[in-house]
Amino acid sequence: MQSRGGAAPVITAQGVDLTFQTADGPVHALKGVDLTINQGDFVSFIGPSGCGKTTFLRTIAALETPTGGTLSVNGMTADAARRARAYGYVFQAPGLYPWRTIAGNISLPLEIMGFSKADRAERIARVLELVDLGGFGGKYPWQLSGGMQQRASIARALAFDADILLMDEPFGALDEIVRDHLNEALLELWARTGKTIGFVTHSIPEAVFLSTRIVVMSPRPGRITDIIDSPLPRERPLEIRDTPEFLAIAHRVREGLRAGHAYD
Ligand SMILES: Nc1ncnc2c1ncn2[C@@H]1O[C@H](COP(=O)(O)OP(=O)(O)OP(=O)(O)O)[C@@H](O)[C@H]1O
């Protein structure tokens, strides 16, 4: 098995297939996906558009149902894990309600889940600190920069303290400097909380900088073509991106992407 260092498997996919039936015929979004994600792993999914990255993340979150294979999340079916609120999900766009303050946005899922007012206040304060937005709870989304809004959406996903965080290209729309800053902040948050993270990205440096494992995918059908266990230490300053070790992993990812790319 792929279990390493004694860490428990949290997400296990075996032969996962997902075929969408469309008016133009079947689309094989995922084909024979085998993957084990262990407790505390930071796993990035990288690959060209249409290789099934988002579909796989959505399948883990039970937002899509596989048409074949088995998938287990925290020892349950993905659907049971969703009902047990096993994960927080961060979408590509922050998706904050403009008529609610930042604290009000973070509060919303907690209200739906029935947390008491005092418990909500305590959780909101804690997650705002975690994403470095202490003091911004009373602001409205439009009063914050894009990077701050995305941090607020991460805080919302963290507020009910699930062990798993699923993030679908959360920093894709941000400029490089902001992205660098958020990458560092995310690593810090991951180190502090010990969460298991699944992260979709198009960026090779981002995948290599953040991950303990990099999953390279290829389209038509969407499948895994390489899984790279990173030899980099967990504590990573941005300068690590200039080291030969970093560049060697980036090279392997690039080669994997090139091999699976159809250029059409
Ligand atoms: N609900 C759906 N119905 C039909 N086809 C779908 C649906 N969702 C995704 N697909 C198709 O499945 C394939 C995989 O899509 P997916 O969004 O997972 O790719 P991706 O790797 O995340 O791409 P991107 O990087 O562009 O976000 C694509 O061909 C897409 O068109």
The ligand as a MOL file (V3000), in Angstrom:
LIG
                    3D

  0  0  0     0  0            999 V3000
M  V30 BEGIN CTAB
M  V30 COUNTS 31 33 0 0 0
M  V30 BEGIN ATOM
M  V30 1 N -21.2060 17.9810 -14.9970 0
M  V30 2 C -20.5260 17.6330 -16.0990 0
M  V30 3 N -21.1430 17.1510 -17.1820 0
M  V30 4 C -20.4660 16.7740 -18.2780 0
M  V30 5 N -19.1290 16.8160 -18.3970 0
M  V30 6 C -18.4440 17.3020 -17.3380 0
M  V30 7 C -19.0960 17.7400 -16.1370 0
M  V30 8 N -18.1460 18.1550 -15.2510 0
M  V30 9 C -16.9600 18.0010 -15.8810 0
M  V30 10 N -17.1250 17.4910 -17.1200 0
M  V30 11 C -16.0610 17.1440 -18.0830 0
M  V30 12 O -15.1700 16.2620 -17.4280 0
M  V30 13 C -13.8210 16.5410 -17.8070 0
M  V30 14 C -13.0060 16.8620 -16.5650 0
M  V30 15 O -13.4170 18.1370 -16.0720 0
M  V30 16 P -12.7470 18.8340 -14.7990 0
M  V30 17 O -13.4550 20.1190 -14.5720 0
M  V30 18 O -12.6820 17.8620 -13.6950 0
M  V30 19 O -11.2700 19.1020 -15.3220 0
M  V30 20 P -10.1270 19.9560 -14.6570 0
M  V30 21 O -8.8780 19.1570 -14.7920 0
M  V30 22 O -10.5080 20.3880 -13.3000 0
M  V30 23 O -10.0830 21.2030 -15.6500 0
M  V30 24 P -9.7510 22.7490 -15.3560 0
M  V30 25 O -8.2940 22.7840 -15.0660 0
M  V30 26 O -10.0910 23.4100 -16.6430 0
M  V30 27 O -10.6080 23.1930 -14.2080 0
M  V30 28 C -13.8900 17.6670 -18.8170 0
M  V30 29 O -13.8790 17.1110 -20.1050 0
M  V30 30 C -15.2320 18.3210 -18.5280 0
M  V30 31 O -15.7570 18.9390 -19.6710 0
M  V30 END ATOM
M  V30 BEGIN BOND
M  V30 1 1 1 2
M  V30 2 1 2 3
M  V30 3 2 2 7
M  V30 4 2 3 4
M  V30 5 1 4 5
M  V30 6 2 5 6
M  V30 7 1 6 7
M  V30 8 1 6 10
M  V30 9 1 7 8
M  V30 10 2 8 9
M  V30 11 1 9 10
M  V30 12 1 10 11
M  V30 13 1 11 12
M  V30 14 1 11 30
M  V30 15 1 12 13
M  V30 16 1 13 14
M  V30 17 1 13 28
M  V30 18 1 14 15
M  V30 19 1 15 16
M  V30 20 2 16 17
M  V30 21 1 16 18
M  V30 22 1 16 19
M  V30 23 1 19 20
M  V30 24 2 20 21
M  V30 25 1 20 22
M  V30 26 1 20 23
M  V30 27 1 23 24
M  V30 28 2 24 25
M  V30 29 1 24 26
M  V30 30 1 24 27
M  V30 31 1 28 29
M  V30 32 1 28 30
M  V30 33 1 30 31
M  V30 END BOND
M  V30 END CTAB
M  END
